[in-house]
Amino acid sequence: MAQRVMDATTPAGFRVLQDSRLRSRIGRRLLSPTLLTHFLRLADFLAIFLGALLVPLLREGKLGFASTETLLLLGVALCASNAFSLAGLYDESQLRRTGRQIRYVITLWTAAMVLGLVVLFLAKASTDVSRLWTFGWYLSTAVLLVLLRLGLVRAVAALRDAGFLLRRVLVVGHGAHGHATLERLRKEDPDILTLGYLEVDPARPMPDSQVAWLTRFLQDKRVEHVVLALPWSDTARAASLLGKLRRHPVSVSFLPGMDEAASPLPLKGITWFADRPALRLIDRPLDERKYLLKSLEDRILGTLLLLGISPLLLAIAAAIKLTSKGPVFFRQARVGFHGEQFRVFKFRSMYTDLCDRPDQGFVAHTTRNDPRITPLGAFLRKTSLDELPQLINVVLGDMSLVGPRPHAVAHDDHYGALIDEYLSRHRVKPGITGWAQVNGARGEISDLRQMEHRIRLDLEYIERWSVSFDVQILFQTAGLLARDSNAY
């Protein structure tokens, strides 16, 4: 049984929970029940093809089929895969139901094979298919599909014991309902890892010490879900908490006391904790599948682009050294994913003695005909060539190719205090280019409305993200570089 531990620096109302399944290092969970179901779907598809290849390999010592056999293989594989999906075999809730998985997979595999043979018979092409190959394919694939399900049981158990398939949860509650929810989640839901509990007081605002500690806790523990265990009537507290949690890449669910009258909240849907329904209020912008896709997109394309333009980078570096004194790169602290700081790479475009100092209280935006900018720097900024070294940040994992532009720390503090949803842009990694930039929102900021417009576009990008959307933005960026007059 997990035991509570209290950190000496933890503010009042916050409890850190210890669990035997909690590892010393908790990184971002790249493997989840959702991804596991995708892997199972792919494994089923490969098992069907492997079963078809085993028969000629064992019988004749070579691979290959007749053209009609190839058509039968493709048709039956697609039919079986879709049937497995429609039967719910890839639902997260079905991963540990081994008996049902085996019964359904054998039944549906048999039905798909029979359907394929009936189609061949009606098309008068059944004589073109070897009966021995067909029977051998059916049996070998059935065995492979059953072995996959038996292996799945062991894999799920081992992964859960290692903490990979557990949802990392923080409970925020008040009074008896909050404490009851915490205990119910810990005792009745083995699929979650409850990392902490925050007791809030509806009668007064959350103290700054709690807000700061909450931010550190969400970052350090890589919390994925926050459960609000509050009364239905406490919408003011729920709205206040949502404002603080929007800036973090977490899902937020509302698990209210069911004996009170309902109140309207921004609902995203329903989720379940300990067999109890909870209302989803905020969704993580990128789930495990999307995060993996975007990471692969960034690392692969970023590396290829960095290698491809390396001669151009060397030429620009040489030109900077020849035309002004100082380093080739300008590295500045920026605020990135989850509010964490990193140092961005840019080609130096200003005179060294006029660049913003690290200890300066506020970093001034560049303006047209800015005297700090060198002649070569003006060209680099106009064409956005000064941003190219940020591909290094992409390969290192600090940035994405596409995302909200990273701002200087001073800018982040300034606008974060003025614009309510400003910090919500940190829910994804910052990008070299973004939806705001291709819609003309770049260059000098002369009033607050311009920044608010940028934030709206950044948040729209986060809500709409897909690989195809990123590709669209990259092509739009390439088309804008030669004719954009807003950058200087």
C-alpha positions in Angstrom: 0.0 0.0 0.0 1.3 3.4 -0.9 2.2 5.8 1.9 2.0 9.5 2.1 5.2 11.5 2.5 5.4 15.2 3.2 8.2 17.3 1.8 9.5 19.9 4.2 9.2 22.6 1.5 5.7 21.6 0.5 3.1 24.4 1.1 0.1 23.8 3.3 -2.7 21.9 1.6 -0.4 20.0 -0.7 0.4 16.3 -0.1 2.9 14.3 -2.2 2.0 10.6 -2.5 4.5 7.8 -2.7 3.8 4.6 -4.6 5.8 1.5 -5.0 5.3 1.7 -8.8 6.8 5.2 -8.9 10.2 5.1 -10.4 13.0 7.5 -9.5 13.0 9.0 -13.0 9.6 9.7 -14.7 10.1 10.8 -18.2 7.4 11.5 -20.8 5.4 8.4 -21.3 6.0 7.4 -24.9 4.1 4.1 -24.4 0.5 4.2 -23.4 -2.6 2.0 -23.8 -3.5 4.0 -26.9 -0.1 3.4 -28.5 -0.2 -0.2 -27.4 -3.5 -0.8 -29.3 -1.9 0.8 -32.4 1.1 -1.6 -32.1 -1.3 -4.5 -31.7 -3.2 -3.5 -34.8 0.1 -3.4 -36.8 1.2 -6.7 -35.2 -2.0 -8.4 -36.3 -1.5 -7.1 -39.9 2.1 -8.4 -39.9 1.0 -11.8 -38.5 -1.4 -12.3 -41.3 1.3 -11.6 -43.9 3.9 -13.7 -42.0 1.5 -16.6 -41.8 1.1 -16.4 -45.6 4.8 -16.3 -46.1 5.6 -19.3 -43.8 3.8 -21.8 -46.0 5.8 -21.4 -49.3 9.0 -20.9 -47.2 8.6 -24.2 -45.3 7.3 -26.1 -48.3 9.5 -24.8 -51.1 12.2 -22.9 -49.3 11.3 -19.6 -51.1 8.9 -16.7 -50.8 6.2 -15.7 -53.2 2.7 -16.3 -54.3 0.6 -16.4 -57.5 -1.2 -13.2 -58.4 -4.6 -14.4 -57.3 -3.1 -15.5 -54.0 -1.7 -12.0 -53.5 -5.1 -10.5 -54.1 -6.7 -12.9 -51.7 -4.0 -12.1 -49.1 -4.6 -8.3 -49.3 -8.4 -8.6 -49.3 -8.6 -11.0 -46.3 -6.0 -9.0 -44.4 -7.9 -5.7 -44.7 -11.2 -7.5 -44.0 -9.8 -9.2 -40.8 -8.1 -6.0 -39.5 -11.3 -4.0 -39.9 -13.4 -6.7 -38.3 -11.0 -6.8 -35.3 -11.4 -3.1 -34.9 -15.2 -3.1 -35.2 -15.4 -5.9 -32.6 -13.5 -3.6 -30.1 -10.4 -5.8 -29.9 -8.2 -2.6 -30.0 -10.1 -0.7 -27.3 -8.0 0.1 -24.3 -10.6 -1.6 -22.0 -10.2 -4.9 -23.9 -6.4 -5.3 -23.6 -6.5 -7.6 -20.6 -9.5 -9.6 -21.6 -7.5 -12.5 -23.0 -10.4 -15.0 -23.3 -12.6 -12.6 -25.3 -9.6 -11.5 -27.4 -8.8 -15.1 -28.4 -12.4 -16.1 -29.1 -13.2 -13.1 -31.2 -9.9 -13.2 -33.1 -10.3 -16.8 -34.1 -14.0 -16.3 -35.1 -13.4 -13.2 -37.1 -10.2 -14.5 -38.8 -12.2 -17.6 -39.9 -15.0 -15.4 -41.1 -12.6 -13.2 -43.1 -11.0 -16.2 -44.7 -14.3 -17.8 -45.6 -15.5 -14.5 -47.1 -12.4 -14.2 -49.2 -12.8 -17.8 -50.5 -16.5 -17.2 -51.3 -15.6 -14.1 -53.4 -12.9 -16.1 -55.3 -15.5 -18.8 -55.9 -18.1 -16.4 -57.3 -15.4 -14.8 -59.4 -14.5 -18.3 -60.8 -10.9 -17.8 -59.7 -10.7 -20.3 -56.8 -8.8 -22.8 -59.0 -5.9 -20.4 -59.2 -5.3 -20.6 -55.5 -3.4 -23.6 -53.9 -5.6 -25.4 -51.4 -2.5 -26.4 -49.4 -1.3 -22.8 -49.2 -4.7 -21.6 -48.2 -5.1 -24.1 -45.4 -1.6 -23.6 -44.2 -2.0 -19.8 -44.2 -5.2 -20.1 -42.2 -3.7 -22.3 -39.5 -0.3 -20.5 -39.2 -2.0 -17.1 -38.9 -4.5 -18.4 -36.4 -1.6 -19.6 -34.2 0.3 -16.3 -34.6 -2.8 -14.3 -33.6 -3.4 -16.4 -30.5 0.3 -16.2 -29.5 0.1 -12.4 -29.9 -2.9 -12.3 -27.4 -1.1 -14.5 -24.9 2.0 -12.4 -25.2 -0.1 -9.3 -24.8 -1.2 -10.4 -21.3 2.4 -10.7 -20.1 3.4 -7.4 -21.9 0.6 -5.4 -20.3 1.4 -6.8 -16.8 5.1 -6.1 -17.2 4.5 -2.6 -18.6 2.1 -1.7 -15.8 4.5 -2.9 -13.2 7.1 -0.7 -14.8 4.7 2.3 -14.7 4.5 2.7 -18.5 0.7 2.1 -18.8 -0.3 4.1 -15.7 -2.0 7.5 -16.0 -0.1 10.0 -13.8 -2.7 12.0 -11.9 -2.9 14.9 -9.5 -6.1 15.3 -7.5 -7.3 18.8 -6.6 -10.2 18.8 -4.2 -12.0 20.3 -1.2 -13.4 18.7 1.9 -14.8 15.3 2.3 -15.6 14.9 -1.4 -12.0 15.6 -2.3 -10.5 13.2 0.2 -13.0 10.5 -0.7 -12.2 10.9 -4.4 -8.5 10.6 -3.6 -8.9 7.4 -1.6 -11.3 5.9 -4.2 -8.8 6.5 -7.1 -5.9 5.0 -5.1 -7.8 1.9 -4.0 -10.2 1.1 -6.9 -8.3 2.1 -10.1 -5.1 0.1 -10.7 -4.4 1.9 -14.0 -3.6 5.3 -12.5 -0.7 6.6 -10.4 -1.9 9.2 -8.0 1.1 11.5 -7.4 -0.3 14.1 -5.2 -3.3 15.9 -3.6 -4.0 19.6 -3.4 -6.6 20.9 -0.9 -8.1 24.2 -2.1 -10.2 26.6 0.0 -13.2 27.9 -2.0 -13.4 30.9 0.4 -10.1 32.5 -0.6 -7.7 32.6 -3.6 -4.9 30.1 -4.0 -1.8 31.4 -2.3 1.2 32.3 -4.5 3.2 29.5 -2.8 0.7 26.9 -3.8 0.6 28.2 -7.4 4.4 28.1 -7.7 4.7 24.7 -6.1 1.9 23.4 -8.4 3.8 24.5 -11.5 7.0 22.8 -10.2 5.1 19.6 -9.3 3.4 19.3 -12.7 6.8 19.8 -14.4 8.9 17.6 -12.2 6.5 14.7 -12.0 5.3 14.9 -15.6 1.7 14.9 -14.5 -0.7 14.0 -17.4 -4.1 14.3 -15.8 -5.5 16.7 -13.1 -8.8 15.6 -11.5 -10.9 18.4 -9.9 -12.9 16.8 -7.1 -15.0 19.9 -6.2 -18.7 20.5 -5.6 -20.9 21.3 -8.6 -21.7 24.7 -7.0 -18.0 25.7 -6.9 -17.7 26.9 -10.5 -15.7 30.0 -9.5 -13.0 27.8 -8.0 -13.1 25.4 -11.0 -12.8 28.4 -13.5 -9.9 29.8 -11.5 -8.0 26.5 -11.5 -8.7 26.1 -15.2 -7.0 29.4 -15.8 -3.9 28.2 -14.0 -3.8 24.8 -15.6 -4.3 25.9 -19.3 -0.7 26.8 -19.5 0.4 23.2 -18.8 0.2 20.2 -21.2 -2.2 18.3 -19.0 -5.7 16.9 -19.3 -8.2 18.3 -16.8 -11.3 16.4 -15.7 -14.1 17.4 -13.3 -15.3 14.7 -10.9 -18.1 16.5 -9.0 -20.1 15.6 -6.0 -23.1 13.9 -7.6 -25.6 15.0 -5.0 -25.6 18.6 -6.0 -27.3 20.5 -8.9 -25.4 20.7 -12.1 -23.7 23.8 -13.3 -22.5 24.7 -16.8 -18.7 24.3 -17.5 -16.6 24.1 -20.7 -17.0 20.3 -21.2 -14.9 18.3 -23.6 -16.5 15.0 -22.9 -16.6 12.1 -20.4 -13.8 10.1 -18.9 -13.6 7.5 -16.2 -11.8 7.2 -12.9 -12.3 4.3 -10.5 -15.5 3.3 -12.4 -16.9 6.8 -11.9 -17.7 9.3 -14.7 -15.7 12.5 -14.8 -16.2 15.5 -17.0 -13.2 16.4 -19.3 -12.6 20.1 -19.2 -9.2 20.4 -20.9 -7.6 17.9 -23.2 -3.8 17.6 -23.6 -2.9 19.2 -27.0 -0.8 16.2 -28.1 -1.6 12.7 -26.9 1.1 10.0 -27.0 0.4 9.2 -30.7 0.5 12.8 -31.8 3.5 13.6 -29.7 5.4 10.6 -31.3 4.4 11.7 -34.8 5.4 15.3 -34.2 8.7 14.2 -32.6 9.5 12.0 -35.6 8.6 14.8 -38.0 10.9 17.2 -36.2 13.9 15.0 -35.7 13.8 13.4 -39.2 13.0 16.6 -41.2 15.1 18.8 -39.0 18.2 16.5 -39.4 17.7 16.3 -43.2 17.3 20.1 -43.5 20.3 20.8 -41.3 22.5 18.6 -43.3 21.1 19.9 -46.6 21.7 23.6 -45.9 25.1 23.1 -44.1 27.0 24.8 -46.9 24.7 27.8 -46.7 25.2 28.0 -42.9 29.0 27.9 -43.3 28.8 30.7 -45.9 26.6 32.9 -43.6 28.9 32.3 -40.7 31.9 33.4 -42.7 30.1 36.5 -43.8 29.2 37.5 -40.3 32.8 37.1 -39.1 34.1 39.2 -42.0 31.6 42.1 -41.7 31.4 42.7 -37.9 33.1 41.9 -34.7 31.7 39.3 -32.4 30.5 35.7 -32.3 28.7 34.0 -35.2 25.7 32.9 -33.1 23.5 34.9 -30.7 22.1 32.7 -28.0 19.3 34.0 -25.9 17.1 32.5 -23.2 13.7 31.7 -24.4 10.6 30.1 -22.8 9.6 26.8 -24.4 7.5 23.7 -23.7 5.8 23.6 -20.3 7.3 27.0 -19.4 10.9 25.6 -19.3 13.7 27.8 -20.5 16.2 27.0 -23.2 18.8 28.9 -25.2 17.9 29.5 -28.8 20.5 29.6 -31.6 20.3 32.5 -34.1 22.8 34.1 -36.4 24.0 37.3 -34.8 22.3 40.2 -36.7 23.2 43.1 -34.3 26.4 44.8 -33.3 27.8 43.0 -30.2 27.9 46.1 -28.0 24.3 47.0 -28.8 22.7 43.5 -28.3 20.3 43.0 -25.4 22.2 42.2 -22.2 21.1 39.1 -20.2 20.6 41.2 -17.1 18.4 43.7 -18.9 15.0 44.0 -17.3 13.1 44.1 -20.6 14.1 43.0 -24.2 13.1 45.6 -26.7 11.3 44.5 -29.9 13.2 45.3 -33.1 11.8 48.2 -35.1 12.2 49.4 -38.7 15.7 50.9 -39.3 16.8 49.7 -35.9 20.3 51.1 -35.3 21.4 47.9 -33.5 21.2 45.8 -36.6 24.2 45.4 -38.9 23.8 45.7 -42.7 24.3 42.0 -43.2 21.9 41.4 -40.2 19.2 43.4 -41.9 19.4 41.1 -44.9 19.4 38.0 -42.7 16.4 39.1 -40.7 14.5 40.2 -43.8 14.9 36.8 -45.4 14.6 35.0 -42.1 18.1 33.4 -42.7 19.0 34.4 -39.1 16.6 31.7 -37.9 18.2 28.8 -39.7 20.5 27.7 -36.8 17.3 27.0 -34.8 17.3 23.7 -36.7 20.0 22.8 -34.1 17.4 23.4 -31.4 14.9 21.2 -33.3 17.4 18.3 -33.5 18.2 18.7 -29.8 14.5 18.5 -28.9 14.1 22.1 -27.6 11.9 23.2 -30.5 9.7 22.0 -33.3 9.8 23.0 -37.0 6.3 24.4 -36.6 4.8 25.8 -33.4 4.3 29.1 -31.6 7.4 31.3 -31.9 9.5 31.3 -28.6 9.7 34.7 -26.9 12.4 36.1 -24.7 11.9 35.5 -21.0 11.2 39.2 -20.3 8.6 39.3 -23.1 7.0 36.2 -21.7 6.7 37.7 -18.2 5.4 41.0 -19.6 2.7 39.6 -21.8 1.8 36.7 -19.5 0.6 39.3 -17.0 -1.4 41.2 -19.6 -3.0 38.5 -21.7 -5.0 35.7 -19.9 -4.3 32.9 -22.3 -0.8 34.0 -23.3 0.9 31.1 -21.3 -1.4 28.5 -23.0 1.0 28.6 -26.0 3.5 26.7 -23.8 1.4 23.6 -24.1 3.4 22.5 -27.2 7.1 23.1 -28.2 7.9 26.4 -29.8 8.6 26.4 -33.5 10.9 28.0 -36.1 7.7 29.0 -38.0 4.1 28.9 -37.1 0.4 29.6 -38.0 0.7 33.1 -36.7 3.7 33.9 -38.9 2.2 32.6 -42.1 -0.8 34.8 -41.4 1.2 38.0 -41.2 1.6 38.1 -37.4 5.4 38.8 -37.3 7.6 41.8 -37.0 7.2 44.8 -34.7 4.6 44.7 -31.9 3.3 48.3 -31.4 0.2 47.6 -29.3 -1.3 44.8 -27.1 -4.0 43.9 -29.7 -1.3 42.7 -32.1 0.1 40.3 -29.5 -3.5 39.1 -28.7 -4.0 38.4 -32.4 -0.8 36.3 -32.4 -1.9 34.4 -29.4 -5.3 33.6 -30.9 -3.5 32.2 -34.0 -1.1 30.2 -31.8 -4.0 28.6 -29.8 -5.8 27.9 -33.1 -2.7 26.0 -34.3 -2.6 24.0 -31.1 -6.2 23.0 -31.4 -5.9 22.1 -35.1 -2.6 20.3 -35.1 -1.9 17.5 -37.5 1.1 16.4 -39.7 -0.7 17.7 -42.8 -1.3 21.1 -41.1 2.4 21.3 -40.3 3.3 20.5 -43.9 0.9 23.2 -45.1 2.5 25.8 -42.8 6.0 24.8 -44.0 5.1 25.3 -47.6 3.4 28.6 -46.8 6.5 29.7 -45.0 8.7 29.0 -48.0 6.4 31.0 -50.2 6.4 34.0 -47.8 10.2 34.4 -47.3 10.8 36.2 -50.6 7.9 38.7 -50.3 7.3 39.3 -46.6 7.8 42.9 -45.6 6.9 42.6 -41.9 10.3 41.3 -40.8 13.2 43.5 -39.9 
